[in-house]
Amino acid sequence: MNRILKYVLIAVGGIVVVLAAVAAYVAATFNPNDYKPQIVQLVKEKFDRTLRIDGDIKLTFYYPALGANLGGLALSEHASDKAFASVRAARVALQLVPLLSRELIVSEVEVRGLRANLVKYRDGTANVDDLTGGEPRKPKRAPGAGGAQAHKPIRFDIDHVLVEDASLVYADEGSGAKYTLDRVNLKTGRIAAAHGPITIKLTGSARADIPKQRATLEFSTKLDESSVTGKAGLVHFSPPSYVFDVNVDKLDADRYTGATKPEGKGTPAAKPEEPLDFSALKSLQASGSVRIGSLEAANLKAQNVRIDARAGGARLDLNPLSANLYQGTMNGSLSLAAAATPQIALKQRLVGISIGPLLKDAIDRDLLEGRGSVTLDITGQGATVSAIKKARRWPTSRPGQAPAKAARTIAWTGATSKEASGTTGTALRPGSAATSKTGTA
């Protein structure tokens, strides 16, 4: 099963390249169905493969993109009439304005009902090498056609890639092994970050033991400025049970979530809440660990992050959930349960945190000085985050005993509050503590 993932991705990428070439040609025509022979000839000249178009081609225009919806397609092997891949339906969109200068920028790719046969030959080559490997094949120039567009590279700034109901067959002629992936569904988010395209480099190896229902993947990848290494695999195929061990040197999560830096101008306008959906936990079986050397998320910074996860029985437990942050430490756990009403339980102890820098990064407000500690032990349930906040419970005694009062303790060492004007308020004495007690909140 070595390199299967690589060839699967290459095959999908090859199909995307062919579809992009088709869409580019379609975008230049007013009546695309009258030009099917020319499109077929274009693919033949560029890739030396035979393209068959069974359905109609329909142009769609949603500014700023020009799209092509295609029906049934079939693509042959290189320099052969043998079937390589087929697609039940596909959509490819190009950004309109760059087309005016003959530049091709793919912005959307959707593929449904993909069927592909991937073959690794005895000499180590593969039946997808001509689509992505080596020097690009120079297409023959059609009579009267200009050469400017042929030399324009295709760029990808994709809002999403959607693959539905795909079936991929991989055959290794050297070992005689054959593997099949059925009912593959994939949807990505934007494949371009706020500060430029995402760069991904992936190397690794994969092994599988079909009779024992075990598979492992060892990988090393470069995602923008992050180096990621680790292992992932299956210890049971049906139902699937996943294992993983991932190490990341540094990660700027805000780069991919679009989080913006707080401006300290009060509470932003409330947005309609999305209901919590933990339904994916009902069938998830997984266990593993993630370690991140340096993490930035929601404008907060942490180091030596460790998350051990275990999912099963419609429940996800993160324990420990620990990190170093703002000259202090945090250590605790988080549990999510996919009950009829979503449930959350959080236990966390933060020790020796520098309060000022934390608040500055979190809300861009300079309210306190000094260092402090806090212990949290909260459970709650609700369909939304607001509902959970209202229904949260502080710790209680064991069943059958009288409810115990719970304590939230914040112990500051030399903490000083600050007024909005910048004047200093009353300082807490070193070692003093502020404690509030409550039952059900």
C-alpha positions in Angstrom: 0.0 0.0 0.0 3.1 2.2 -0.1 2.5 5.5 -1.9 -1.2 4.8 -2.4 -2.1 8.1 -0.9 0.3 9.9 -3.1 -1.1 8.4 -6.3 -4.7 9.0 -5.2 -3.9 12.7 -4.7 -2.0 12.8 -8.0 -4.9 11.2 -9.8 -7.4 13.7 -8.4 -5.0 16.5 -9.2 -4.7 15.2 -12.8 -8.4 15.2 -13.2 -8.5 18.7 -11.9 -5.9 19.8 -14.4 -7.8 18.2 -17.3 -11.0 19.8 -16.1 -9.3 23.2 -15.9 -8.1 22.9 -19.5 -11.6 22.0 -20.5 -13.1 25.0 -18.6 -10.5 27.3 -20.1 -11.6 26.3 -23.6 -15.3 26.5 -22.7 -14.9 30.0 -21.3 -13.6 31.2 -24.7 -16.7 29.9 -26.6 -20.2 31.2 -26.8 -21.9 27.9 -27.6 -19.8 25.2 -25.9 -21.8 22.2 -27.1 -21.0 23.0 -30.7 -17.3 22.8 -29.9 -17.1 19.3 -28.3 -14.9 18.0 -31.1 -12.4 20.8 -30.5 -12.4 20.2 -26.8 -11.7 16.5 -27.3 -8.9 17.5 -29.7 -7.4 19.9 -27.2 -7.1 17.2 -24.5 -5.7 14.8 -27.1 -3.0 17.3 -28.1 -2.1 18.4 -24.6 -2.2 15.1 -22.7 -2.2 12.4 -25.5 -5.4 11.0 -23.9 -8.9 10.5 -25.3 -11.7 12.5 -23.7 -15.3 11.5 -24.2 -18.1 14.0 -23.3 -21.4 12.3 -22.9 -23.6 15.1 -21.4 -24.2 18.7 -22.2 -21.9 21.5 -21.2 -23.6 24.4 -19.5 -22.1 27.8 -18.8 -23.0 29.5 -15.5 -22.0 33.0 -14.5 -21.9 34.1 -10.8 -19.7 37.1 -10.6 -16.7 37.1 -10.3 -16.6 33.5 -11.6 -17.5 31.9 -14.9 -18.3 28.2 -14.5 -18.8 25.2 -16.6 -21.1 22.4 -15.6 -20.3 19.1 -17.4 -22.2 15.9 -17.6 -20.7 12.5 -18.0 -16.9 12.5 -18.9 -14.5 9.7 -19.6 -10.7 9.9 -19.9 -8.4 7.2 -21.4 -5.0 6.1 -20.4 -2.0 7.9 -21.9 -1.6 7.0 -25.5 -4.3 4.4 -25.2 -8.0 3.9 -25.6 -8.1 1.9 -22.3 -10.3 3.6 -19.6 -8.4 5.6 -16.9 -11.1 7.6 -15.2 -14.7 8.7 -15.6 -16.8 11.4 -13.9 -20.6 11.4 -13.6 -20.8 15.2 -13.3 -18.3 18.0 -12.7 -18.1 21.7 -12.3 -15.1 24.0 -12.7 -15.2 27.8 -12.2 -12.6 30.3 -13.4 -12.2 33.9 -12.1 -13.6 36.1 -14.8 -11.5 39.2 -14.7 -8.1 37.4 -15.2 -9.6 35.7 -18.3 -9.6 39.1 -20.0 -5.8 39.1 -19.9 -5.7 35.4 -20.9 -4.8 34.3 -17.3 -6.4 31.1 -15.9 -7.2 31.1 -12.2 -9.3 28.1 -11.0 -11.6 29.1 -8.2 -13.9 26.1 -7.7 -13.8 22.4 -8.5 -16.6 19.9 -7.9 -16.4 16.3 -9.0 -19.2 13.7 -8.5 -19.1 10.0 -9.3 -15.3 9.8 -10.0 -14.1 6.4 -11.0 -10.3 6.0 -11.5 -7.9 3.2 -12.0 -4.4 3.8 -10.6 -1.5 1.6 -11.7 2.1 1.4 -10.5 4.1 -0.5 -13.1 6.9 -3.0 -12.5 9.5 -0.4 -13.5 8.3 2.0 -10.7 6.4 4.4 -13.0 2.7 5.0 -12.8 -0.2 5.7 -15.2 -0.5 9.2 -13.8 3.1 10.4 -14.3 2.3 12.2 -17.6 -0.3 14.3 -15.9 2.0 15.8 -13.2 5.5 14.5 -13.4 8.5 15.5 -15.4 8.6 18.2 -18.1 5.2 19.4 -19.2 4.1 17.9 -22.5 4.1 20.6 -25.2 0.8 20.7 -27.0 0.6 20.9 -30.8 -0.6 24.3 -31.9 -3.9 24.3 -33.6 -4.0 26.0 -37.1 -4.3 29.7 -36.7 -4.2 29.6 -32.9 -2.0 32.1 -31.0 0.7 31.0 -28.7 0.2 33.4 -25.8 -2.4 31.4 -23.9 -0.5 28.1 -24.2 2.3 29.5 -22.1 0.1 31.1 -19.4 0.3 29.0 -16.2 -2.8 27.8 -14.5 -3.1 29.3 -11.0 -5.3 27.9 -8.1 -7.1 30.1 -5.7 -9.9 27.7 -4.8 -12.8 28.5 -2.6 -13.5 24.7 -2.2 -12.9 21.3 -3.7 -15.7 18.9 -3.5 -15.4 15.2 -4.3 -18.5 13.0 -3.9 -19.1 9.3 -4.3 -15.6 8.5 -5.7 -14.2 5.0 -6.2 -10.5 4.5 -6.7 -8.7 1.3 -7.5 -4.9 1.0 -7.0 -2.9 -1.9 -8.5 0.8 -2.6 -7.9 2.0 -4.8 -10.8 5.3 -5.4 -9.0 3.8 -6.9 -5.8 0.5 -8.0 -7.3 -1.4 -6.1 -4.6 -4.7 -4.4 -5.4 -6.7 -2.1 -3.2 -10.1 -0.4 -3.6 -11.4 2.8 -1.9 -15.2 3.1 -2.3 -17.7 5.8 -1.5 -15.0 8.4 -0.9 -16.3 11.9 0.0 -14.1 14.9 0.4 -14.7 18.6 0.9 -12.1 21.2 1.6 -12.3 24.8 2.7 -10.5 27.6 0.9 -7.1 26.5 -0.5 -5.5 29.9 -0.1 -4.7 31.7 3.1 -5.3 35.3 3.9 -1.7 36.1 3.3 -1.2 34.0 0.2 -1.6 30.4 -1.1 -1.1 27.5 1.3 2.0 25.5 0.6 2.0 21.8 1.4 4.8 19.3 1.0 4.1 15.8 2.0 6.4 12.7 2.3 5.8 9.5 4.0 5.1 5.8 3.8 2.1 3.6 4.3 1.6 -0.1 5.1 -1.5 -2.3 5.4 -2.3 -5.7 6.6 -5.7 -6.5 5.1 -6.4 -9.8 7.0 -5.6 -8.2 10.3 -7.5 -5.0 9.4 -4.5 -2.7 10.2 -3.0 0.1 8.3 -0.4 2.7 9.2 0.9 5.9 7.7 4.1 7.6 8.7 4.4 11.2 7.4 6.4 14.3 7.4 4.9 17.4 5.9 5.5 21.1 5.6 2.4 23.3 5.9 3.3 26.9 5.2 5.7 27.6 8.2 4.7 24.6 10.2 6.6 21.3 10.2 4.4 18.3 11.0 5.5 14.8 11.6 3.7 11.8 13.0 1.9 8.5 12.5 -1.7 7.7 11.8 -3.5 4.5 11.1 -6.4 2.1 11.6 -6.5 -0.7 14.1 -9.8 -1.9 12.7 -11.4 -1.3 9.3 -15.1 -1.8 10.0 -16.2 0.0 12.0 -13.1 2.2 11.6 -10.9 2.8 14.7 -8.3 5.4 14.3 -5.0 6.0 16.1 -2.6 9.0 15.7 0.5 10.6 17.1 1.2 14.1 15.7 4.0 16.6 16.4 3.9 20.2 15.2 6.8 22.6 15.7 4.7 25.7 15.5 1.2 26.6 14.3 -0.6 29.9 13.7 -4.2 28.7 13.8 -5.5 32.3 13.2 -4.0 32.2 9.7 -6.5 29.5 8.7 -9.5 30.5 10.8 -9.5 34.2 9.7 -9.4 35.4 13.3 -8.7 39.1 13.7 -6.9 40.9 16.4 -9.2 42.5 19.1 -9.3 46.2 19.1 -10.4 46.9 22.7 -13.5 48.8 21.6 -16.0 46.9 23.7 -18.1 43.8 22.9 -18.6 43.3 19.2 -22.1 43.0 17.7 -23.6 39.6 18.5 -24.0 37.2 15.7 -26.7 34.6 15.5 -25.5 31.5 17.3 -25.1 28.2 15.5 -26.4 25.2 17.3 -23.8 22.7 18.7 -23.5 19.5 16.7 -21.6 16.7 18.3 -23.3 14.0 16.2 -20.0 13.0 14.6 -18.9 11.6 18.0 -21.6 8.9 17.8 -19.7 6.8 15.4 -16.1 8.0 16.0 -13.6 5.6 17.5 -10.1 7.1 17.9 -7.2 7.7 20.3 -4.0 9.6 20.0 -1.9 12.5 21.0 -1.1 15.9 19.5 1.9 18.0 20.6 2.5 21.6 19.4 5.7 23.4 20.3 4.3 26.9 19.8 0.6 27.7 19.1 -1.2 31.0 18.4 -5.0 30.8 18.4 -7.6 33.5 19.0 -4.6 35.8 19.3 -3.5 33.9 22.4 0.0 32.3 22.6 0.9 29.0 24.2 3.9 26.7 24.2 4.5 23.0 24.8 0.9 22.2 24.1 -0.1 18.6 24.7 -3.5 17.0 23.9 -4.3 13.4 24.4 -7.6 12.4 22.9 -9.9 9.4 23.2 -13.2 9.1 21.4 -15.8 6.3 21.8 -19.3 5.7 23.0 -20.5 9.1 21.6 -17.9 10.9 23.8 -14.7 12.7 23.3 -12.2 13.1 26.2 -9.2 15.4 26.0 -6.9 14.5 28.9 -4.5 15.9 29.5 -5.1 19.3 27.9 -2.0 21.2 29.0 0.3 24.0 27.9 2.7 26.7 29.1 1.4 30.2 28.6 2.1 33.7 29.8 4.8 32.6 32.2 2.5 30.1 33.8 1.0 26.7 33.1 -2.4 25.2 32.5 -3.3 21.5 33.0 -6.7 19.8 32.9 -9.3 18.1 30.7 -12.2 18.7 28.4 -15.0 16.3 27.7 -17.8 16.5 25.0 -20.8 14.1 24.9 -23.2 13.7 22.0 -26.3 13.2 24.2 -29.8 14.3 23.2 -28.7 17.7 24.5 -24.9 18.3 24.0 -22.9 18.1 27.2 -19.5 19.7 28.1 -17.3 19.2 31.1 -14.2 21.3 31.7 -11.6 20.9 34.5 -8.6 23.2 34.3 -6.0 24.7 36.6 -4.0 27.7 35.6 -1.0 28.5 37.8 1.3 31.6 37.8 -0.3 33.3 34.8 0.8 36.8 33.9 -2.6 38.5 33.8 -1.7 41.7 32.0 -0.3 40.2 28.8 -3.1 37.6 28.7 -5.8 40.2 28.8 -4.0 42.4 26.3 -3.8 39.6 23.7 -7.3 38.3 24.5 -9.4 41.5 24.5 -6.8 44.3 23.9 -7.5 45.7 27.3 -4.8 46.6 29.9 -6.8 45.9 33.2 -4.6 44.1 35.6 -1.0 43.6 36.5 0.7 40.7 38.3 0.4 37.0 38.2 -2.4 34.7 39.4 -3.9 31.2 39.5 -7.4 29.9 38.8 -9.1 26.5 39.2 -12.2 25.7 37.1 -14.5 22.7 37.4 -17.6 23.3 35.2 -20.2 21.0 33.6 -23.1 22.1 31.4 -25.5 21.1 28.7 -27.4 22.9 26.0 -28.0 23.3 22.3 -25.9 26.4 22.1 -22.9 27.9 23.9 -25.2 30.5 25.6 -27.5 27.7 26.8 -24.6 25.9 28.3 -23.5 29.0 30.1 -26.9 29.4 31.6 -27.1 25.7 32.6 -23.6 25.2 33.8 -23.0 23.5 37.2 -20.2 23.8 39.7 -19.1 20.6 41.4 -21.6 18.8 43.7 -21.3 16.0 46.2 -21.8 12.3 45.3 -25.4 11.1 44.7 -27.3 10.7 47.9 -25.3 13.3 49.7 -26.4 16.9 50.4 -25.2 19.3 47.6 -21.9 20.8 48.4 -21.0 24.3 47.8 -18.4 24.8 45.1 -15.6 27.2 45.1 -13.9 29.1 42.3 -10.7 30.5 43.6 -8.5 33.1 42.0 -5.3 33.7 44.0 -3.3 36.7 42.8 0.2 37.5 43.8 0.9 41.2 43.8 -2.0 41.8 41.3 -2.9 45.4 40.7 -6.1 46.6 38.9 -6.0 49.5 36.5 -8.5 52.2 35.8 -9.4 53.1 32.2 -7.5 56.4 32.8 -4.4 54.6 33.5 -4.3 55.3 37.3 -3.6 52.5 39.6 -6.3 51.1 41.9 -5.9 49.1 45.1 -3.3 46.3 45.0 -4.0 42.9 46.5 -1.4 41.8 49.0 1.1 39.2 47.9 -0.4 35.8 48.6 -3.9 37.1 49.1 -6.9 35.4 47.4 -10.3 36.4 46.1 -12.8 33.6 46.5 -16.5 33.3 45.5 -18.8 30.5 46.5 -21.9 29.3 44.8 -24.2 26.4 44.3 -25.9 26.0 40.9 -25.2 29.0 38.6 
